[in-house]
């Protein structure tokens, strides 16, 4: 399958602690008999050159996916930037010529089918001086639904390790970031399941679309 954009690795961020769900893997919640993770993987598989999962703890819990599980390589659960760096480090080690990575959270069941294409298009439209792109729906930016160039890997490591930086938008603002917009109706494609109430709402959406 050929795409109108550079080969792009997909990274599913599933390393969160899911405190608001009472622990456990949010990505495993089933909606209409299909887990959120399986929905995410199905959407990304048509857009990405490969997919890996960022998760901490026992990687065997994702063995059924057949995908590589990459843990954070910075201690202390410093947040999604650490997962993004782990993904970029894994990609660099493959030395396979892929220079781009898409990150998405593992708790977004309704991701758009044109996510990678539109993020690359937004980046190209802004010119060579803007190496990053992220999604926005309505008034909300989604900093972890984003495109990351392998070329910024060491700069990100420095920010995390030397500066103890944790906020994605602080780091991306330094380099320039393009925005790709999606409508929030009829469904916000970046709706994420953080609470039991969110899970119930997502199940209603799935049931309504069936």
Secondary structure, DSSP 8 states (H G I E B T S, - for coil): ---SS--EEEEEE-----GGGTSS-GGG-EETTEEHHHHHHHHHHTT-SEEEEE--S-GGGGGGGT--EE--SSSS---HHHHHHHHHHHHHHHTSS--EEEEEETT-TT--TTHHHHHHHHHHHH-TT--EEEEEETTEEEEEEEEEEGGGHHHHHHHHHTS----HHHHHHHH-EEEEEE--SS--TT----SHHHHHHHHHHHHHH-
